[in-house]
Amino acid sequence: MTTTAAAPGISQTASALRRLYFTRFAFAIVWALVTIATAKEISPLTVVLFVLYPLFDVGAAIYDLRSTRTTSSPTLLYVNIAVSLLAAVGLGVASSSGIPAVLRVWGAWAIVAGLVQLVVGVTRRRMGGQWPMIISGGISTLAGGSFIASAAAANPSLTNAAGYAIPGAIFFLIAAVRLGRAAKAN
């Protein structure tokens, strides 16, 4: 097996992403469980939880930027930061208009963030462990459309939007495990 000069950079990046993905898995599972239990109606706690999720995404993107600066282009991560910040503000504002408004903002964010995740995963394929991120990005995009559509239902609910974090968490866990090989290289 030959080793290239880029292998240590990829190995360090894979290791950092692995830690990030494990953290995102744990956060998303806890967030989903707490949010599903409290998302029957819009309450101050529900608003905080729905605003917190995209803000956590901002923090994760910043960590990702710092960890992958030498191995990839940061443009899409900056897009993700901007979109997630706008979503957090939008969710806070939409919460005063009711569940349909929250679902529309949540859905729009899921679509754009999913597309970004999909494209970032594709650009990181050579690192390994990115197929779960590619699939998750695609699912997020589709789920976002379903949230927007569900906003028009007779009795829209935030529970499905909260449950959206569980498959994403599982994909983060799978990607973290698969990145183990790349992180141990060299």
C-alpha positions in Angstrom: 0.0 0.0 0.0 1.4 3.4 -0.9 0.9 6.4 1.2 0.5 9.9 -0.1 1.4 13.2 1.5 -2.3 14.0 1.9 -3.0 10.9 4.1 -2.1 12.5 7.4 -4.4 15.5 6.6 -7.2 13.2 5.7 -6.6 11.0 8.7 -6.7 14.1 11.0 -9.8 15.4 9.3 -11.5 12.0 9.5 -10.7 11.8 13.2 -12.1 15.3 13.9 -15.3 14.5 11.8 -15.7 11.2 13.7 -15.7 13.1 17.0 -18.2 15.6 15.5 -20.5 12.9 14.2 -20.5 11.1 17.5 -21.4 14.4 19.2 -24.1 15.1 16.7 -25.6 11.6 17.2 -25.8 12.1 20.9 -27.3 15.6 20.7 -29.8 14.6 18.1 -31.1 11.6 20.0 -31.5 13.6 23.3 -33.0 16.5 21.5 -35.5 14.3 19.6 -36.6 12.5 22.8 -37.1 15.7 24.8 -38.8 17.5 21.9 -41.1 14.6 21.0 -42.2 14.6 24.7 -42.9 18.3 24.7 -44.0 19.2 21.1 -47.7 18.7 21.5 -48.2 22.4 21.3 -46.0 25.5 21.0 -44.7 26.4 24.4 -41.6 28.4 25.5 -39.7 25.1 25.9 -40.8 23.9 22.4 -39.7 27.2 20.9 -36.3 27.0 22.6 -35.8 23.4 21.5 -36.7 24.2 17.8 -34.4 27.2 17.8 -31.6 25.3 19.5 -31.4 22.6 16.8 -30.3 24.8 14.0 -28.0 26.7 16.4 -26.3 23.5 17.3 -26.0 22.9 13.6 -24.2 26.3 13.4 -21.7 25.2 16.1 -21.2 21.9 14.4 -20.4 23.7 11.1 -18.0 26.0 12.8 -16.2 23.0 14.3 -16.2 21.3 10.9 -14.7 24.4 9.3 -11.9 24.6 11.8 -11.2 20.8 11.5 -11.3 20.5 7.7 -9.8 23.8 6.6 -6.8 22.1 5.1 -8.7 19.3 3.2 -11.8 20.9 1.7 -13.4 24.1 0.5 -15.3 26.0 3.3 -17.9 27.6 1.0 -20.7 25.2 1.7 -20.1 25.2 5.4 -20.4 29.0 5.4 -23.7 28.6 3.5 -24.8 26.1 6.1 -24.0 28.5 8.9 -25.9 31.3 7.3 -28.9 29.1 6.5 -29.0 27.7 10.0 -28.7 31.1 11.7 -31.6 32.3 9.5 -33.6 29.2 10.4 -33.1 29.8 14.1 -34.3 33.4 13.8 -37.1 32.3 11.5 -38.3 29.6 13.9 -38.3 32.0 16.8 -40.4 34.5 14.8 -42.7 31.8 13.2 -43.5 30.3 16.6 -45.7 33.3 17.3 -47.8 32.5 14.2 -48.4 28.9 15.1 -47.5 25.3 14.2 -48.0 25.7 10.4 -45.5 28.6 10.3 -43.0 26.6 12.3 -43.3 23.6 10.0 -42.8 25.8 6.9 -39.6 27.3 8.3 -38.4 23.9 9.6 -39.1 22.3 6.3 -37.3 25.0 4.3 -34.3 24.7 6.6 -34.4 20.9 6.2 -34.4 21.2 2.4 -31.5 23.6 2.2 -29.4 22.0 5.0 -30.0 18.6 3.4 -28.8 19.7 0.0 -25.7 21.2 1.6 -25.1 18.0 3.6 -25.5 15.9 0.4 -23.1 18.0 -1.6 -20.5 18.2 1.2 -20.7 14.4 1.5 -20.2 13.9 -2.2 -17.1 16.2 -2.1 -15.7 14.2 0.8 -16.2 10.8 -0.7 -12.5 10.1 -1.0 -12.2 10.4 2.8 -14.6 7.5 3.3 -17.6 7.2 5.6 -19.6 9.8 3.7 -22.3 7.6 2.1 -24.5 7.9 5.3 -24.1 11.7 5.0 -25.1 11.7 1.4 -28.1 9.5 2.1 -29.1 11.6 5.1 -28.8 14.8 3.1 -31.2 13.4 0.5 -33.6 12.2 3.1 -33.5 15.6 4.8 -34.4 17.3 1.6 -37.4 15.0 1.1 -38.5 15.4 4.7 -38.3 19.1 4.4 -40.8 19.0 1.6 -43.1 16.8 3.7 -42.9 19.3 6.7 -44.0 22.1 4.4 -46.8 20.0 3.0 -47.9 18.9 6.5 -48.3 22.6 7.5 -51.5 22.6 5.4 -53.0 19.6 7.3 -56.2 20.1 9.4 -54.3 19.5 12.6 -50.6 20.0 11.9 -48.2 18.6 14.5 -44.6 19.3 15.5 -44.0 15.7 16.6 -42.9 14.5 13.1 -40.6 17.4 12.8 -39.0 16.5 16.1 -38.8 12.8 15.1 -36.8 13.9 12.0 -33.7 14.1 14.1 -33.7 10.4 14.9 -32.8 9.1 11.4 -30.2 11.9 11.1 -28.7 10.8 14.4 -28.5 7.2 13.2 -26.7 8.3 9.9 -24.3 10.4 12.0 -23.5 7.3 14.1 -23.0 5.1 11.0 -20.7 7.7 9.4 -18.7 8.1 12.6 -18.1 4.3 12.8 -17.2 4.2 9.1 -14.8 7.1 9.5 -12.9 5.0 12.0 -10.8 3.3 9.3 -9.9 6.7 7.7 -9.0 8.2 11.1 -6.7 5.3 11.9 -4.9 5.5 8.6 -1.2 6.4 8.9 
